[in-house]
């Protein structure tokens, strides 16, 4: 009996060792091939954090990161045009849920991502708050979510918006704020339409009409412009200003404040700044795999988390710098703006409805 038990233990140890050696051998082969490819091409929204990401990745692996940086709708349009022309220039996509679900996944522009994540730093279940990698697509293979944060609703310049003046969402409709609100385009796929869809669901279409039409907000697709207007007080209420840019300007002394929600419009969750996808027929397949495994590592996500002020789903990433009110609490049923089914079935209908309303 003892001998049999020892044999079983030896076989298990050998099996575990073989598995470890297996992934290491595969990883080393991929890494060697990736270095020969020399670069990986990543499509993402304009994002200052990518400079640090690129530098860190190149320093660690000796592989260059090239960027296709543009708004979500522009990236989606370019990738669709390339696919139709039989061209593949992009390896990896870091994108919001609307683009990745309603364009890239729907149009079969993604290869399975799950098999590419072989490094324990990426796929060890014990490193993730959900006890596994959170693939949000129906097959649980193509689209990976790595962030979960209570999202901000808007920002204000407190030189112009005094305490108590926006005590509830209904206060946004006061005449004094007409022409004083800016917003990212709610008709274009991205954070602007995400915000308007959230407001639509939580407050209804009548509120949407009064806010987006009667209040005469200025609409732009340039998020940095939103932050500049906010800081100058040109438009002291802003939907869609980049949180990381606002934080930097706040540290420089600008009187800016983020509002997460109101009593009549409770806080919601976001998977921002991005979800992760692997483009079909990636031109640098090995470099893409190295980047995919690394971008969800502790090292990479700590860079992004600090730059964007977003909480990750990794257990080992320090989130002590994130305000406690922005970290989801267990057991609370939040409205999730990045929910897959909501994105595919509900949010897109609202985006199209917003186009109808604003075209009148």
QUIRADA-V800026 format. One record per helix or strand. SS is the DSSP state (hx for helix, st for strand). FROM is the first residue (numbers start at 1). TO is the last residue. Records with the same first field share a line. If there is no record, write none. Layout:
BEGIN
SS=FROM-TO / FROM-TO
END
This chain:
BEGIN
hx=2-37 / 49-61 / 72-84 / 97-105 / 114-116 / 120-123 / 125-127 / 169-173 / 175-177 / 191-203 / 205-214 / 223-232 / 243-251 / 285-295 / 298-308 / 324-326 / 340-359
st=39-44 / 64-69 / 92-95 / 110-111 / 128-128 / 134-135 / 144-145 / 147-147 / 149-151 / 154-157 / 181-184 / 218-220 / 237-239 / 256-259 / 262-262 / 265-265 / 268-270 / 275-279 / 312-312 / 314-314 / 335-336
END
